[in-house]
Amino acid sequence: MDKKLLAILCCPVTHKSLALARKDLLKSVNEAIAAGRLANRDGVVLESSLGEALVTEDGKTMYPVADGIPVLLEGESVALEQL
């Protein structure tokens, strides 16, 4: 992800800054997706693993990155308390 873009992005709900998800977090997220126990805020159970994601500075919310494009929609976000 472009560092200039990342520097200006923020959570559309809380306005907290965002950072790229660490590899260990992505691993945990993808394990939860594979087990069928991770849903986004719209209640849709995630089926595809994530290669990249953004996380709020407080570590509570994650936004997927699809084909290098951050999906900053509240309904697509994932509450990380599910892990």
Stockholm file with secondary structure:
# STOCKHOLM 1.0

chainA/1-83         MDKKLLAILCCPVTHKSLALARKDLLKSVNEAIAAGRLANRDGVVLESSLGEALVTEDGKTMYPVADGIPVLLEGESVALEQL
#=GR chainA/1-83 SS CCHHHHHHCBCTTTCCBEEECCHHHHHHHHHHHHTTCCBCTTSCBCCSCCSCEEEETTSSEEEEEETTEECCCGGGCEEGGGC
#=GC SS_cons        CCHHHHHHCBCTTTCCBEEECCHHHHHHHHHHHHTTCCBCTTSCBCCSCCSCEEEETTSSEEEEEETTEECCCGGGCEEGGGC
//
